[in-house]
Amino acid sequence: MQILTTRFHLLLLTVTVAITGVAFFRVPADYFYAAHWTGGTSDWLWPRDVALIVAPLAQLGLLGAFFALGRALTKNQYAKSQHILDPALTLLMLVVGASQLGLLLTGIGSDLDFVRVTGFALGVALLLLGVVLFEAERHTYAGLRMPWPVGTDRAWRIVHRVTGLMFGLAGLGLLALAWQDVGLGLLVLAFIAATFVPVGVAALATLLTRS
């Protein structure tokens, strides 16, 4: 059976659920997270109950999506893409879990803004990934994997340079937002955009270079 979700991914979900439970006990029920600041005033607030439930639901959604994807792939597609999809799911689960830890620390009054720390870490990771993809040479097993083939060496190089550039820009954008301390809301939205937009651009680039 082709399954992309592993016990380690389930462990990450368990850790996030545990963090959520601690947060519900430690963070006051009437607490509001300041998701965005204008000057010195918060103009975007997240109620505790709404903010804390998002991460476990997001991780459950990721596990369900990757489980369905693993079952939908053929054996050949699975063999060629597992080494990419497995760490991709791990990265997404870690980002969600780290963000939840950041909410817990913020809610109990910690001076450590762990969501910003996550932003810096993810920004560096995406920037390095962008450099690797931009400089990558064509290889049978390494590189991007799509349901459709990238026919020529020139098309392969274009796709990887465009994708590498997008991941690099996403990483730089996250670093800038984390440095400027734009607030929880924009940072979390930036996490989503930085991980999914470059992937969408990669898929579009492979389709365009087929013609």
GIRAQUI-V951535 format. One record per residue. N is the residue number from 1. SS is DSSP state (H for helix, E for strand, - for the rest). PHI is phi in radians with two decimals (NA if undefined). D_LAST is the distance of its C-alpha to the last C-alpha in Angstrom with 1 decimal. Layout:
# GIRAQUI-V951535
((N & SS & PHI & D_LAST) (N & SS & PHI & D_LAST))
This chain:
# GIRAQUI-V951535
((1 & - & NA & 34.9) (2 & - & -1.56 & 31.8) (3 & - & -2.22 & 33.0) (4 & - & -1.51 & 31.5) (5 & - & -1.47 & 34.5) (6 & - & -1.99 & 37.4) (7 & H & -1.10 & 41.0) (8 & H & -1.11 & 40.3) (9 & H & -1.13 & 38.1) (10 & H & -1.16 & 41.0) (11 & H & -1.11 & 43.3) (12 & H & -1.08 & 41.4) (13 & H & -1.10 & 41.6) (14 & H & -1.08 & 45.3) (15 & H & -1.09 & 45.9) (16 & H & -1.13 & 44.2) (17 & H & -1.09 & 46.4) (18 & H & -1.11 & 49.4) (19 & H & -1.06 & 48.6) (20 & H & -1.09 & 48.3) (21 & H & -1.07 & 51.6) (22 & H & -1.09 & 53.3) (23 & H & -1.11 & 51.9) (24 & H & -1.14 & 53.2) (25 & H & -1.43 & 56.7) (26 & H & -1.64 & 56.7) (27 & - & -1.54 & 55.0) (28 & - & -1.00 & 57.2) (29 & - & -1.10 & 56.1) (30 & - & -1.66 & 56.4) (31 & - & -1.34 & 54.2) (32 & E & -2.13 & 51.3) (33 & E & -1.46 & 48.5) (34 & E & -1.39 & 47.8) (35 & E & -1.52 & 44.1) (36 & E & -2.72 & 43.9) (37 & E & -2.08 & 46.4) (38 & E & -2.08 & 47.1) (39 & - & 1.15 & 49.6) (40 & - & -1.84 & 52.1) (41 & E & -2.03 & 51.6) (42 & E & -1.43 & 49.4) (43 & E & -2.01 & 47.6) (44 & E & -2.54 & 45.5) (45 & E & -2.06 & 47.4) (46 & E & -1.93 & 46.4) (47 & E & -1.06 & 49.1) (48 & H & -0.93 & 49.9) (49 & H & -1.11 & 49.3) (50 & H & -1.26 & 45.9) (51 & H & -1.12 & 44.7) (52 & H & -1.33 & 45.9) (53 & H & -1.49 & 44.4) (54 & H & -1.17 & 40.8) (55 & H & -1.07 & 40.2) (56 & H & -1.04 & 41.4) (57 & H & -1.15 & 39.4) (58 & H & -1.12 & 36.2) (59 & H & -1.17 & 36.8) (60 & H & -1.08 & 37.4) (61 & H & -1.10 & 34.2) (62 & H & -1.10 & 32.3) (63 & H & -1.08 & 34.1) (64 & H & -1.13 & 33.4) (65 & H & -1.16 & 29.7) (66 & H & -1.25 & 29.3) (67 & H & -1.09 & 31.7) (68 & H & -1.14 & 29.6) (69 & H & -1.11 & 26.4) (70 & H & -1.07 & 28.2) (71 & H & -1.24 & 29.4) (72 & H & -1.41 & 26.0) (73 & - & -1.27 & 24.3) (74 & - & -1.29 & 24.7) (75 & H & -1.06 & 27.0) (76 & H & -1.18 & 24.2) (77 & H & -1.10 & 22.2) (78 & H & -1.11 & 25.5) (79 & H & -1.10 & 26.6) (80 & H & -1.42 & 23.5) (81 & H & -1.95 & 23.5) (82 & H & -1.04 & 27.2) (83 & H & -1.19 & 27.9) (84 & H & -1.74 & 25.6) (85 & H & -1.21 & 26.4) (86 & H & -1.09 & 30.2) (87 & H & -1.15 & 30.7) (88 & H & -1.11 & 28.4) (89 & H & -1.13 & 30.8) (90 & H & -1.05 & 33.8) (91 & H & -1.07 & 32.7) (92 & H & -1.10 & 32.3) (93 & H & -1.12 & 35.6) (94 & H & -1.15 & 37.3) (95 & H & -1.09 & 36.2) (96 & H & -1.12 & 37.5) (97 & H & -1.11 & 40.7) (98 & H & -1.13 & 41.3) (99 & H & -1.11 & 41.0) (100 & H & -1.14 & 43.5) (101 & H & -1.08 & 45.9) (102 & H & -1.08 & 45.5) (103 & H & -1.12 & 46.6) (104 & H & -1.10 & 49.6) (105 & H & -1.11 & 50.7) (106 & H & -1.12 & 50.3) (107 & H & -1.16 & 52.2) (108 & - & -1.67 & 55.2) (109 & - & 1.53 & 55.5) (110 & - & -1.22 & 54.1) (111 & - & -1.38 & 53.4) (112 & - & -1.47 & 50.3) (113 & - & -1.52 & 47.2) (114 & H & -1.25 & 45.1) (115 & H & -1.16 & 42.1) (116 & H & -1.15 & 41.9) (117 & H & -1.03 & 42.3) (118 & H & -1.07 & 39.4) (119 & H & -1.07 & 37.4) (120 & H & -1.11 & 38.2) (121 & H & -1.12 & 37.5) (122 & H & -1.17 & 34.1) (123 & H & -1.05 & 33.2) (124 & H & -1.12 & 34.2) (125 & H & -1.08 & 32.3) (126 & H & -1.21 & 29.0) (127 & H & -1.12 & 29.5) (128 & H & -1.14 & 30.1) (129 & H & -1.07 & 27.0) (130 & H & -1.07 & 25.0) (131 & H & -1.12 & 26.5) (132 & H & -1.07 & 25.9) (133 & H & -1.17 & 22.2) (134 & H & -1.12 & 21.8) (135 & H & -1.66 & 23.7) (136 & - & -1.17 & 22.4) (137 & - & -1.76 & 21.6) (138 & - & -1.10 & 19.3) (139 & - & -2.55 & 21.5) (140 & - & -1.09 & 21.4) (141 & - & -1.97 & 23.1) (142 & - & -1.60 & 22.9) (143 & - & 1.70 & 20.4) (144 & - & -1.22 & 18.2) (145 & - & -2.21 & 17.9) (146 & - & -2.16 & 15.5) (147 & - & -1.11 & 15.5) (148 & - & -1.98 & 12.1) (149 & - & -1.37 & 11.6) (150 & - & -1.74 & 10.3) (151 & - & -1.17 & 9.7) (152 & - & -1.86 & 11.0) (153 & H & -1.10 & 14.0) (154 & H & -1.14 & 12.6) (155 & H & -1.11 & 9.9) (156 & H & -1.06 & 12.9) (157 & H & -1.16 & 15.2) (158 & H & -1.11 & 13.3) (159 & H & -1.03 & 13.1) (160 & H & -1.25 & 16.7) (161 & H & -1.26 & 18.0) (162 & H & -1.13 & 16.7) (163 & H & -1.14 & 18.2) (164 & H & -1.07 & 21.3) (165 & H & -1.11 & 21.8) (166 & H & -1.15 & 21.7) (167 & H & -1.14 & 24.1) (168 & H & -1.11 & 26.3) (169 & H & -1.13 & 26.6) (170 & H & -1.09 & 27.4) (171 & H & -1.11 & 30.1) (172 & H & -1.11 & 31.5) (173 & H & -1.10 & 31.6) (174 & H & -1.11 & 33.5) (175 & H & -1.06 & 35.9) (176 & H & -1.15 & 36.6) (177 & H & -1.16 & 37.3) (178 & H & -1.14 & 39.5) (179 & H & -1.14 & 41.4) (180 & H & -1.40 & 42.0) (181 & - & 0.94 & 43.2) (182 & - & -1.40 & 41.4) (183 & - & 1.94 & 42.8) (184 & H & -1.03 & 41.9) (185 & H & -1.04 & 39.8) (186 & H & -1.16 & 37.3) (187 & H & -1.14 & 37.1) (188 & H & -1.12 & 36.4) (189 & H & -1.10 & 33.7) (190 & H & -1.18 & 32.3) (191 & H & -1.01 & 32.3) (192 & H & -1.11 & 30.1) (193 & H & -1.12 & 27.6) (194 & H & -1.19 & 27.5) (195 & H & -1.61 & 26.7) (196 & H & -1.79 & 24.2) (197 & H & -1.11 & 22.3) (198 & H & -1.04 & 20.8) (199 & H & -1.13 & 19.7) (200 & H & -1.10 & 18.0) (201 & H & -1.12 & 16.3) (202 & H & -1.08 & 15.2) (203 & H & -1.09 & 13.7) (204 & H & -1.13 & 11.8) (205 & H & -1.10 & 10.7) (206 & H & -1.16 & 9.4) (207 & H & -1.19 & 7.5) (208 & H & -1.20 & 6.0) (209 & - & -1.43 & 5.4) (210 & - & -1.34 & 3.8) (211 & - & -1.37 & 0.0))
